[in-house]
Amino acid sequence: MAAGMIQNKHHLLIQGYRMNVGILRNGEVDFVATKGDKIIYVQATYMLASEETIKREFGNLAAIKDNYPKYVVSMDPVGSGLKEYPGIHHIRLREFLRMDL
C-alpha cells in the first residue's frame, strides 16, 4: 500500500470512520468510509499522470449515483480542469489530511 493511501486511511480512522473497499461492476473504490449515517468515498493516487489514470480514479467515483462526498486525493496541483466529473472533489494529500471530515 502506497504511503499516501496509508496516510488517507489513518486520517479517516483517527476521525472515527470504518473503512471498506468499494466493489463496483468494473472497478473498485479505494476507501468507503462510514461513521454513523455518514459516508465518504475516497480514491487515492500518487499522480494523475495520464488520461487513463484520470478516467479510472474519477470514473469509479462517477459510477456511484448517490450524493455522498467523493474525493480523489493525489499529489497533483488542484485545479487541473476536470469539469467532466461534477461532484467529485480533487484535493491534494496535504489538504485532505488537514480536513475535519
N, C-alpha and C positions, 0 to 999 in steps of 0.2 A: 504494500500500500504506500503510495507516494506521500511525502511529508505534508503537502497541502491537504490531502484527504484526511490524514490523521489529525491535523490541526482543526479542520472543519468538524470532524466527528467529536473531538474533545470539547470544542467550544459548545456544541449542541448538548452534549452530555452534562457539562457544567451547568447549563441553563435548565436542566431538568427534563430534557427530551429523551424519549426512547427512539432507537434507530432501527430501521429495517431497510433492506434493498427493495426497490420497487420493480417488479417484473411486469414488463409490457409485452405485447404480442411480438414486436420486432425490436426489442431492446430492453434496457433497464434504466432505472433512476438510481444514482449512487446512494442517496440518503432520502428516506421518507421519515421525517422526524415528527413525532407526536407527543403532545403534552396536553392531557385532558381532551378537549374537543378541538384543539388547535393542531393544524397540520402544516408542515413546511416541506417543500421539495427542493433538494439541492443536487446539482450536478457540479462536480469538481474536476477541473482540468488544469494542467500546467499552463499551456498557452493555446489560444485559438489560432493556430498557425496555418490552417488550411480550411478550405471550404468544406471538406469532408468532416473535419472536426467540429466546425460550427454547426453543420446540419445535424450531426449526431448529438451533440450536447444540448442544443436548443430544441431540436426536433423531438427528442424523447420527452422533454417537458411539455412541448406544444401538443403532444398526443394525449395529455391528461386534460380532460374537459371539465375541470371544476375551477373554483375561484380562489383556492388557497395560494399563498405566496410561493413563487417559483424563482429560484436563483441559479445562475451559472456563475461559479466562483473560479477566477483564474488570476494569473499574474499579469495579464494584458492591461494596457491602459483602457479605461472605460470610455465609452462614447464612440465606439468604433462603428456606429451607424447600422445596428442590427434591427431596424424597424420592422422587418418582416416577421418578428416574433413578439407581438404585443403581449403585455402582461408578464413577460419573463424578464427579470432584472439581471443585468450583467454587473457584477461587482468584483472589485479587486479583493484578494485574500485579506490583505491588511485591514480594509474597511469592514469586511464581513466579520472578522474576529473582534472588532470594536462594537458591533451591533448588539443591542439588547433585544433579543428575539422573543 
